[in-house]
Every structure is written in C-alpha cells, then in structure tokens.
Amino acid sequence: MSGANPGNRSLLARIGGRVRRAVLGDRVLVPKRIADPMWHLERGRSRIRGGEMVVRFDNLDADIALDARSDLAVRALGEGAYEPELLTALPAFVGRGDAINVGANVGVVAIVMRRAMATDARLLCVEPIEECVERLRRNLASAGCEAGVTICRAFATDKSSGTQQMWTVPGRPEYSSGGRLVHPSVTGAEHRSTVVPAIRLDDAVAAEGLAPTSIVMDCEGGEFNALRGARAILAASQPTIVMEFDPPLLRANGGDAASFLGFLAELGYACRTLTKAAEPVTEHFAGTAVAIPVSRIQWAESVIHGAFAAAVAAQSRG
C-alpha cells in the first residue's frame, strides 16, 4: 500500500496486533532464538572443521586473519564491532611510551596499541600459542604495525625459567590457559594439553631495555601470576594496567581475586571497572578492569566515562 499515509499504517498495525493477540494469545509462532543471528552462527560454527578467515571489525581498520572456528570469527560476523568501549579507551591508557601486550592472540589489541604509541616507542607482545604467534606476525605486518614490535612466544608467569603446561581448545586458542579451562564458553569442548616456554615479564623487559608505561593483559586467569613476575616493572615504571578480571579463572590458575586486589593495593594501585560507572573493582566483579596508581585514578575514571560516551555516540550514528 504505497499510497497509504503513515497514520493509516500505524492504525492498521495496531488493529492487526490486537487481532493477533485475541486469536493467538501469548503463543509464539517463531522461537526467539531462531530470530537471533548469533544463534545461527553458533550452529553453523559446529560444521566448520578448520581453516582460516580474514575478517574486518567495524571499529578496527585492519584485516585480521584468524581461525574460522574461533569466537573472534563469530563475533566479527555476528556483532561486527570488537569491544567498542575497550578499543576506544585503549589509546589513552596506552599513551605514547613503551608497552606490553600479554596474551596478544592474533593482534586485534596489539594493532590498536601500536597505532597509539609514538613511532620510536616499542611494543612487547607475549603470546604462548604457536598458531597465534604466526597470525599475530602476519596481522601486524598487514596493518603496517610491525615496526618497533617484539614478539615473545612464551607464557608470562612468576617463574624465572622453564616451561609451563597449558590447556587449549582446538580452533579456539583465545581460551588457552595455564590452569583448568573453566570458562563457560568452552567447558564442554575438547581440551588439549601443550607445553610452552615460561618467562617473567621483568626479565623480558630488562632484556629488551624497555620502560613500559602500560600493560594490556588477557591471560584467561593468568594475570595475577604474570604480574607477580613484573614487580620490578610495577615499582619502577608504575604502568597503567588494562586486564581481564575473572575470579573463577583466577582460582583455576592457583590465585584468588581478593589476594590479587591486595597485591595491587600494596604496590599503590587502585582498580576500576571498565563499565559506564567506572566503579571500584571488588572480588566479585568479572570483566575488564583498569589498575592504575592511586594518584591517577580520577584521570582513569574520566577516560572510561569518555569511552562509553563515545561508544554511545557511535552507535547512534550507526
């Protein structure tokens, strides 16, 4: 009815809705999950047996090669954007100085970090999974971000040397962990064991001659152990730390949330949630957190608030 005016269409829609409710009541003709594109993508992923995809997230100007079975692939296809608030806040938190990316995976965060840093600053990427390291190199080069980047294939821990047993999920290396795999997304998936080199961040930074002003971490619960191996860095440089904070994953790696927060507090750090409210992190919080020296806490809160305002603005424009 191209000639009908908007008011008539609205009236017809209301009448149609009343008739449908009178006839069908609360019955649902199509289950809600069938109308959810992510449900279809999850079902389709089970049929993918391997291979690589090259994707582009709406909020990252770079082509990212990744495993076609990974959650990153599903997120790129189903959601489009990659953690908008995090990527918006990262340039401010990373700053212009040297930086460390622990659990760099295939390089989404590393690319954002390197682009924010000064040309003569250096980025140390620590990633233990061999297939991720190979894609990380390619993705950094494809994005024009390989200059000034050192990639260390190792597991960041408080051990001075040796190796670390890790658990991985075939096709979903983003869930690899030095502890039991307890993340809800992979508890029912196949788990495989592998052994990788272990390194202390203090040793790696000393070897490279870095003075890091920021550390960005996603270690599936290994964050506490990694930072215990970075005491000298935290004391000397007091870098801003952006990290995943998940109590069950911390416990699976031999730590606990309360002890982790106490460790940071002893070093003069306060923690805020990367949420709209930017609240103090408690031992019950799970999500992205920012740990920062107490003297800079108000600045960190303003960055977080600004990131959420920018994400809302971008969503309204889209």
Buried (B, 14 or more C-beta within 10 A) or exposed (E): EEEEEEEEEEEEEEEEEEEEEEEEEEEEEEEEEEEEEEBBBBEEBEEBEEEBBBBEBEBBEBEBBBBBBBBBBBBBBBBBBBBBBBBBBBBBBBBBBBBBBBBBBBBBBBBBBBBBBEEEBBBBBBBBBEBBBBBBBBBBEBBEBBEBBBBBBBBBBBBEEEEBEBBBBEBBBBBBBBBBBBBEEBEEBEBEEBEBEBBBBBBBBEEBEBEBBBBBBBBBBBBBBBBBBBBBBBEEBBBBBBBBBBBBBBBBBEBBBEEBBEBBEEBEBBBBBBBBEBEEBEBEBBEBBBBBBEEBBEEBBEBBBBBBEBBEEBEEEE
